[in-house]
Amino acid sequence: MKVTIGKDALCGKVMVPKGEYMVSLASDTQQIVLTGGGKQYKIPAIKRRSVGKTKVTTVTFYSGGGPSWSLLISTPKFGEWISMLELGATGGREEKRR
């Protein structure tokens, strides 16, 4: 499944540049892997309780209000995993340039 991130995003300590990414789940390492532009970005994810059983894998990228966005992966075998992204965050990049 693909997601498009419109602005640079920050998830934990991982900086994700804007672009289109293929999304996959690495449940053994508790990470969501975004692949695009010849690079892989592994962002931390948290397993949450599933509301019900799912029969297909779905990826949802939705706004939590303001710059906060959620990336949710729901799978039949591994359950629901969520990761929070802060769009428009620089992650201290501005200070490093000075």
N, C-alpha and C positions, 0 to 999 in steps of 0.2 A: 504494500500500500504506500502511496505517496502523500506527503504533506508539503505545503509551501509556507515558508517562514518569511514574512515580509520585511522584517528588520533584524538586525543582529540581536541575538538572544543570549541570555546567561542562565545556566542551570547548575547550581552549586558553584563549582570552580571552573566549569567547562563553558567556554565561549563558543557559540555556534553562529557562524555568519549567515546572513540572509541567503535564501536559495530554495531549491526544491530537493527533497530528500526521500529516499526509500527508508521505511521504518521497519525495524525488526526487534524482537525481544530476546534478550539473553537472561533468562530467569535464573540460571545457575549463578551468575555474577551480580544479579539484581540491577541490571542496566537495560536501558533502551538504546539501541544502536541506530544512529542516523547516518546514512551513506549517501554521499552526493559530491560532485565536483572532484572525484578521485580521492576523497578523504572519508574517514569514519570518525564520528563523534559519539563517544559513549557517555550518556548522561545517566545519573543515578535515578532509580525508580523505586517505588514503594508498592508492595502488594496490598490491595485492599479487598475487603469482603465483597464477594459478588452478590448482586441482588437476586439473580436467578441463573440457571444453567443456560449457556449459550451454545449454539450449534455451529456457528461460523466465527472466524476471527474478524474483529473490527478494530479500526484505528480511528479515533476521534480527536480532533484538535480544535479546542474551543476556548473562548475568552472567559476569564474569571472576573473581569472588570478591570479597567485601567490597563496597565502594562502586563498584568499577570495572565498567562495562558496555561492551559492544561493539555497534556498529551496523554491520552488514555488508550491502552491496548487491552482488549478483552478476547481471551482465547478459551476454547472448550477444555483444553488439557491443563493450562497453567493459571487460569482465573484472570482477574483484572489487575493491571499494573498501571500506576499513574506517575507522571513526572510533571513538575511545575517549571515553567519557563518565564523569564522576565524579558519581554521584548523591549528593545531600545536601550538596554543596559550596556554600558561600556566595559564593565569589569575592571576598572582601573587603567584602561588603555590610554586614556587622556593624560594621566599623570606620567606614564612611562615615556611619552613622546617629548616631554619638556626637558 
